[in-house]
């Protein structure tokens, strides 16, 4: 494995560990200080809307400036934004609206950084001589390990020192990530330089991304499906789970335990996909795993308050869902020319993640107005309906069309 890929994976591992900790700490902070599930959902909206918009608008910048300097700059600025929350809280000078402002700033910076790192990924995979599928599986595996370690650690830290101080850990991980990318990931990976030679300005570059997406039916299908499933996932993670924990006898540590069960299953699933994935059909595997693994946890929260049963379902869901990202990332990277990956991926991710800001708000409304069980049950039914799409529409057969090495893919589009 070349140092570029190793450096990017290490940076992602550290950054994602911090993000998983914040993922637990922020909703719990808002829920316990305001007592409102809706306001906790609004806080999630305040983070994810700027994240989505920054990802969309940052694509042309990534292609023009280069993904490496963009990633380093975004992570460096994120240190200041995230650390501002506990520092202001320590002076008792932070209001709910100030908190939302800092959350929004942190979300926007993370959107720029994540867009840049996703544009870097296929380039360092090519440098390492790996297939696109194997490289994206490694990348997803890092995310799964971060979830496995970060969520239980977050639960323990929140219970021990409170949610505000825990955010300093996330700020430190951004600093480490910026250093790792700066030192180990070289500029111009895979022979690709920033798109300095292209005509047109920022608006033309953004239109190019939309135009490319519009002509690819599979990418449109992926965006549409992920818009809905991400909405339901966000409602589950930022509202339904904290409310379920608050209303039960388990305490805040259960936030981390539940996440660790999903993470353990996801790590196991990632290992299984690494071994057997190249021999399995992408579409069939994707369709079955998403249909079963996606809505399972929502149904568990709706139908039982037994922790052991919810943990078992979370582990099963994690195992199945570990196949989703490697399949989608490999399929998408194989279809997009490297020189426009920043802007095309930014459009794809922005629309796929656009449901996330809505998920927290709608989940908070459902929990407050309909009750946890009814809200989770309706979300599970919606999730199940959406994940029938790969069984019903022929567009999804395109998942099985491309299985080439990253090097061959790059050679085609140069």
C-alpha positions as CSV (number, residue, x, y, z in Angstrom):
1,X,0.0,0.0,0.0
2,X,1.5,3.4,-1.0
3,X,2.0,6.1,1.6
4,X,-0.7,8.3,-0.1
5,X,-3.5,5.8,0.5
6,X,-2.1,5.0,4.0
7,X,-2.0,8.6,4.9
8,X,-5.5,9.4,3.6
9,X,-6.9,6.3,5.4
10,X,-5.2,7.3,8.6
11,X,-6.5,10.9,8.4
12,X,-10.0,9.6,7.8
13,X,-9.7,7.1,10.7
14,X,-8.8,9.9,13.1
15,X,-11.3,12.4,11.8
16,X,-14.1,9.9,11.7
17,X,-13.4,8.9,15.3
18,X,-13.9,12.5,16.4
19,X,-17.0,12.9,14.2
20,X,-18.6,9.8,15.7
21,X,-17.9,11.2,19.2
22,X,-19.6,14.5,18.2
23,X,-22.4,12.6,16.6
24,X,-23.4,11.3,20.0
25,X,-22.4,14.3,22.1
26,X,-24.2,17.1,20.2
27,X,-27.8,15.6,20.2
28,X,-27.4,14.6,23.8
29,X,-26.2,18.1,24.7
30,X,-29.2,19.8,23.1
31,X,-31.7,17.2,24.3
32,X,-30.6,17.4,27.9
33,X,-30.3,21.2,28.0
34,X,-33.6,22.0,26.3
35,X,-35.6,18.8,26.9
36,X,-37.0,19.0,23.4
37,X,-36.6,16.3,20.7
38,X,-37.6,18.9,18.1
39,X,-34.7,21.3,19.1
40,X,-32.3,18.4,19.0
41,X,-33.5,17.7,15.5
42,X,-33.1,21.4,14.6
43,X,-29.5,21.2,15.8
44,X,-28.9,18.3,13.4
45,X,-30.5,20.4,10.7
46,X,-28.2,23.3,11.5
47,X,-25.2,21.1,11.0
48,X,-26.2,19.1,8.0
49,X,-27.8,21.8,5.8
50,X,-24.5,23.8,5.6
51,X,-22.7,20.5,5.2
52,X,-24.7,19.6,2.1
53,X,-24.5,23.1,0.6
54,X,-20.8,23.3,1.2
55,X,-20.3,19.9,-0.4
56,X,-22.3,21.0,-3.4
57,X,-20.7,24.4,-3.9
58,X,-17.2,23.2,-3.0
59,X,-16.9,20.6,-5.9
60,X,-15.7,23.1,-8.5
61,X,-13.3,24.6,-5.9
62,X,-11.9,21.2,-5.2
63,X,-11.3,20.5,-8.9
64,X,-9.7,23.9,-9.5
65,X,-7.6,24.3,-6.4
66,X,-7.0,20.7,-5.8
67,X,-8.4,18.2,-3.3
68,X,-5.3,18.1,-1.1
69,X,-5.0,21.8,-0.2
70,X,-8.8,22.0,0.2
71,X,-8.9,19.1,2.6
72,X,-6.0,20.5,4.7
73,X,-7.5,24.0,4.9
74,X,-11.0,22.8,5.8
75,X,-9.7,20.5,8.6
76,X,-7.5,23.3,10.0
77,X,-10.5,25.7,10.1
78,X,-12.6,23.0,11.7
79,X,-10.3,22.9,14.7
80,X,-11.4,26.4,15.6
81,X,-15.1,26.0,14.9
82,X,-15.5,22.8,16.9
83,X,-13.4,23.9,19.8
84,X,-15.4,27.1,20.1
85,X,-18.4,25.2,21.4
86,X,-16.8,23.9,24.7
87,X,-14.7,27.0,25.1
88,X,-17.7,29.3,25.0
89,X,-19.8,26.9,27.1
90,X,-17.1,27.0,29.8
91,X,-17.6,30.7,30.1
92,X,-21.4,30.2,30.3
93,X,-21.7,32.7,27.4
94,X,-23.2,30.3,24.9
95,X,-26.9,30.5,24.0
96,X,-28.9,28.0,21.9
97,X,-28.7,30.3,18.9
98,X,-24.9,30.8,19.3
99,X,-24.6,27.0,19.6
100,X,-26.5,26.6,16.3
101,X,-24.2,29.1,14.6
102,X,-21.1,27.2,15.6
103,X,-22.7,23.9,14.6
104,X,-23.5,25.3,11.2
105,X,-20.0,26.6,10.7
106,X,-18.5,23.3,11.7
107,X,-20.9,21.5,9.3
108,X,-19.9,23.7,6.4
109,X,-16.2,23.2,6.9
110,X,-16.7,19.5,7.3
111,X,-18.6,19.5,4.0
112,X,-15.7,21.1,2.2
113,X,-13.2,18.7,3.8
114,X,-15.2,15.6,3.0
115,X,-15.8,16.6,-0.6
116,X,-12.0,17.1,-1.0
117,X,-11.2,13.7,0.6
118,X,-13.6,11.9,-1.6
119,X,-12.0,13.4,-4.7
120,X,-8.6,12.3,-3.4
121,X,-9.7,8.7,-2.8
122,X,-9.7,7.3,-6.4
123,X,-6.4,9.0,-7.1
124,X,-4.6,7.5,-4.2
125,X,-6.2,4.1,-4.9
126,X,-4.8,4.2,-8.4
127,X,-1.4,5.2,-7.0
128,X,-1.5,2.2,-4.7
129,X,-2.3,-0.2,-7.6
130,X,-5.5,-1.5,-6.1
131,X,-8.9,-2.1,-7.8
132,X,-11.5,0.5,-7.2
133,X,-13.6,-2.0,-5.3
134,X,-10.8,-3.1,-3.0
135,X,-9.8,0.5,-2.3
136,X,-13.3,1.7,-1.5
137,X,-13.8,-1.4,0.7
138,X,-10.7,-0.4,2.7
139,X,-12.0,3.2,3.0
140,X,-15.4,2.0,4.2
141,X,-13.7,-0.4,6.6
142,X,-12.0,2.6,8.2
143,X,-15.4,4.2,8.7
144,X,-16.8,1.1,10.3
145,X,-13.9,0.7,12.7
146,X,-14.3,4.4,13.7
147,X,-17.9,3.8,14.4
148,X,-17.1,0.7,16.4
149,X,-14.6,2.5,18.6
150,X,-16.0,6.1,18.5
151,X,-19.6,5.5,19.5
152,X,-19.0,3.5,22.7
153,X,-16.1,5.8,23.6
154,X,-18.5,8.8,23.1
155,X,-21.1,7.2,25.4
156,X,-18.5,6.7,28.1
157,X,-17.0,10.2,27.8
158,X,-20.4,11.9,27.8
159,X,-21.4,10.0,30.9
160,X,-18.0,10.8,32.6
161,X,-17.3,14.4,31.7
162,X,-20.4,15.7,29.9
163,X,-21.1,16.4,26.3
164,X,-19.4,19.8,26.0
165,X,-15.9,18.8,27.0
166,X,-16.1,15.8,24.7
167,X,-16.1,18.1,21.7
168,X,-12.5,19.1,22.3
169,X,-11.6,15.5,21.3
170,X,-13.2,16.1,17.9
171,X,-11.4,19.4,17.5
172,X,-8.1,17.6,18.1
173,X,-8.8,14.9,15.5
174,X,-9.3,17.5,12.8
175,X,-5.8,18.9,13.6
176,X,-4.3,15.4,13.3
177,X,-6.1,14.7,10.1
178,X,-4.9,18.0,8.5
179,X,-1.3,17.1,9.4
180,X,-1.6,13.5,8.0
181,X,-3.0,14.7,4.7
182,X,-0.4,17.5,4.4
183,X,2.5,15.2,5.1
184,X,1.6,11.9,3.4
185,X,-0.7,12.6,0.5
186,X,1.2,14.2,-2.3
187,X,-0.2,16.7,-4.8
188,X,-1.2,15.4,-8.3
189,X,-2.0,11.9,-7.3
190,X,-2.8,9.6,-10.2
191,X,-1.2,12.1,-12.6
192,X,-4.1,14.5,-12.2
193,X,-3.5,18.2,-11.5
194,X,-6.1,20.8,-10.5
195,X,-8.3,21.7,-13.4
196,X,-6.4,24.9,-14.2
197,X,-6.6,24.4,-17.9
198,X,-10.3,24.3,-18.2
199,X,-12.3,27.2,-19.7
200,X,-15.1,28.8,-17.9
201,X,-15.4,30.0,-14.3
202,X,-17.0,28.6,-11.2
203,X,-20.5,28.6,-12.5
204,X,-19.5,26.7,-15.7
205,X,-17.7,24.1,-13.5
206,X,-20.8,23.7,-11.4
207,X,-23.0,23.3,-14.4
208,X,-20.7,20.6,-15.7
209,X,-21.3,18.6,-12.6
210,X,-25.1,18.9,-12.9
211,X,-24.9,18.1,-16.7
212,X,-22.9,14.9,-16.1
213,X,-25.3,13.7,-13.3
214,X,-28.3,14.4,-15.4
215,X,-27.2,12.1,-18.2
216,X,-26.5,9.1,-15.9
217,X,-29.6,7.2,-14.9
218,X,-27.8,5.1,-12.3
219,X,-26.4,8.1,-10.5
220,X,-29.9,9.7,-10.5
221,X,-31.3,6.5,-9.0
222,X,-28.6,6.4,-6.4
223,X,-29.2,10.0,-5.4
224,X,-32.9,9.6,-5.2
225,X,-32.7,6.5,-3.0
226,X,-30.1,7.8,-0.7
227,X,-32.0,11.1,-0.2
228,X,-34.8,9.1,1.4
229,X,-32.8,6.6,3.3
230,X,-30.4,9.2,4.7
231,X,-33.5,11.1,5.9
232,X,-34.7,8.1,7.8
233,X,-31.2,7.3,9.1
234,X,-30.8,10.8,10.5
235,X,-34.1,10.7,12.3
236,X,-33.1,7.4,13.8
237,X,-29.6,8.4,14.9
238,X,-30.1,12.0,16.1
239,X,-33.7,11.8,17.5
240,X,-35.2,8.4,17.9
241,X,-32.2,6.8,19.6
242,X,-31.6,9.6,22.2
243,X,-35.3,9.7,23.0
244,X,-35.4,5.9,23.4
245,X,-32.4,6.1,25.8
246,X,-33.9,9.1,27.7
247,X,-37.3,7.3,28.2
248,X,-35.7,4.0,29.2
249,X,-33.6,2.9,32.2
250,X,-30.3,2.4,30.3
251,X,-28.6,5.8,30.7
252,X,-26.4,7.8,28.2
253,X,-23.8,5.0,28.0
254,X,-26.4,3.1,26.0
255,X,-25.9,5.6,23.2
256,X,-22.4,4.3,22.7
257,X,-23.3,0.6,23.3
258,X,-25.9,0.7,20.6
259,X,-23.5,2.3,18.2
260,X,-20.8,-0.2,19.1
261,X,-23.1,-3.1,18.3
262,X,-23.8,-1.7,14.8
263,X,-20.1,-0.9,14.4
264,X,-19.1,-4.5,15.4
265,X,-21.5,-5.9,12.9
266,X,-20.2,-3.4,10.2
267,X,-16.6,-4.4,10.8
268,X,-17.5,-8.0,10.4
269,X,-19.5,-7.3,7.3
270,X,-16.7,-5.3,5.8
271,X,-14.3,-8.2,6.4
272,X,-16.7,-10.6,4.7
273,X,-17.2,-8.2,1.8
274,X,-13.4,-7.9,1.4
275,X,-13.2,-11.7,1.1
276,X,-16.3,-12.6,-0.8
277,X,-17.3,-9.3,-2.5
278,X,-15.4,-9.6,-5.7
279,X,-17.2,-12.9,-6.4
280,X,-20.7,-11.6,-5.6
281,X,-23.1,-9.7,-8.0
282,X,-23.2,-6.1,-6.9
283,X,-26.9,-5.4,-7.6
284,X,-28.3,-8.5,-5.9
285,X,-26.1,-8.0,-2.9
286,X,-26.8,-4.3,-2.6
287,X,-30.6,-4.8,-3.0
288,X,-31.0,-7.6,-0.4
289,X,-28.7,-6.1,2.2
290,X,-30.2,-2.6,2.0
291,X,-33.8,-4.0,2.1
292,X,-33.1,-6.0,5.3
293,X,-30.4,-4.0,7.0
294,X,-31.8,-0.5,6.4
295,X,-35.1,-0.4,8.2
296,X,-34.3,-3.1,10.8
297,X,-33.2,-0.8,13.6
298,X,-36.2,1.5,13.2
299,X,-38.5,-1.4,13.6
300,X,-36.6,-2.6,16.7
301,X,-37.0,0.8,18.4
302,X,-40.7,0.8,17.5
303,X,-41.5,-2.7,18.7
304,X,-39.4,-3.3,21.8
305,X,-37.6,-1.6,24.7
306,X,-35.3,-4.6,25.5
307,X,-31.7,-3.5,25.1
308,X,-30.3,-6.9,24.2
309,X,-32.8,-7.3,21.3
310,X,-32.1,-3.8,19.9
311,X,-28.4,-4.6,20.1
312,X,-28.8,-7.8,18.3
313,X,-30.7,-6.1,15.5
314,X,-28.1,-3.4,15.3
315,X,-25.3,-5.9,14.9
316,X,-27.2,-7.7,12.1
317,X,-28.0,-4.3,10.4
318,X,-24.3,-3.3,10.6
319,X,-23.2,-6.6,9.0
320,X,-25.6,-6.1,6.1
321,X,-25.1,-2.4,5.6
322,X,-21.3,-2.8,5.4
323,X,-21.7,-3.8,1.8
324,X,-23.6,-0.6,0.7
325,X,-20.9,2.0,0.6
326,X,-18.2,-0.1,-1.1
327,X,-20.6,-1.1,-3.9
328,X,-21.8,2.4,-4.4
329,X,-18.4,4.1,-4.2
330,X,-16.8,1.7,-6.6
331,X,-19.6,1.9,-9.1
332,X,-19.7,5.7,-9.0
333,X,-15.9,6.2,-9.2
334,X,-15.7,3.8,-12.2
335,X,-18.2,6.0,-14.1
336,X,-16.9,9.5,-13.4
337,X,-13.7,10.9,-15.2
338,X,-11.1,11.8,-12.6
339,X,-10.7,15.4,-13.9
340,X,-14.4,16.2,-13.0
341,X,-14.8,14.0,-9.9
342,X,-14.9,16.8,-7.5
343,X,-17.8,18.6,-9.1
344,X,-19.7,15.5,-10.0
345,X,-19.3,13.9,-6.6
346,X,-20.3,17.1,-4.9
347,X,-23.6,17.2,-6.8
348,X,-24.2,13.5,-6.1
349,X,-23.4,13.7,-2.4
350,X,-25.3,17.0,-2.0
351,X,-28.5,15.6,-3.3
352,X,-28.0,12.2,-1.6
353,X,-27.5,14.0,1.7
354,X,-30.1,16.6,1.3
355,X,-32.5,14.4,3.2
356,X,-30.3,14.5,6.3
357,X,-31.2,18.0,7.5
358,X,-34.8,17.2,7.0
359,X,-34.5,13.9,8.8
360,X,-33.6,15.4,12.2
361,X,-36.4,18.0,12.1
362,X,-39.1,15.5,10.9
363,X,-37.9,12.9,13.4
364,X,-38.0,15.4,16.2
365,X,-41.6,16.5,15.2
366,X,-42.7,12.8,14.9
367,X,-41.2,12.0,18.3
368,X,-42.9,15.0,20.0
369,X,-46.2,14.8,18.2
370,X,-46.8,11.1,17.4
371,X,-44.6,9.4,20.0
372,X,-41.3,7.5,19.6
373,X,-42.9,4.2,18.6
374,X,-45.3,5.5,16.0
375,X,-42.6,7.8,14.5
376,X,-40.0,5.0,14.3
377,X,-42.6,2.6,12.8
378,X,-43.6,5.0,10.1
379,X,-40.0,5.7,9.3
380,X,-39.3,2.0,9.1
381,X,-42.2,1.4,6.6
382,X,-40.9,4.3,4.5
383,X,-37.4,2.9,4.5
384,X,-38.6,-0.5,3.5
385,X,-40.7,0.9,0.6
386,X,-37.7,2.9,-0.8
387,X,-35.3,0.0,-0.7
388,X,-37.5,-2.0,-3.0
389,X,-36.3,0.2,-5.9
390,X,-33.3,-2.0,-7.0
391,X,-35.8,-5.0,-7.4
392,X,-38.2,-3.0,-9.5
393,X,-36.2,-0.8,-11.9
394,X,-33.8,-2.0,-14.6
395,X,-31.5,1.0,-14.1
396,X,-30.0,-0.7,-11.1
397,X,-28.6,-3.5,-13.3
398,X,-25.8,-1.0,-14.2
399,X,-24.2,-1.7,-10.9
400,X,-22.8,-4.9,-12.4
401,X,-21.5,-3.2,-15.6
402,X,-18.1,-2.0,-14.5
403,X,-15.5,-4.1,-12.6
404,X,-12.2,-2.7,-13.7
405,X,-9.0,-1.7,-11.9
406,X,-8.6,1.9,-10.8
407,X,-5.6,2.2,-13.1
408,X,-7.6,1.1,-16.2
409,X,-10.4,3.6,-15.2
410,X,-8.0,6.4,-15.1
411,X,-6.4,5.5,-18.4
412,X,-9.7,5.6,-20.1
413,X,-10.6,9.1,-19.0
414,X,-7.2,10.9,-19.4
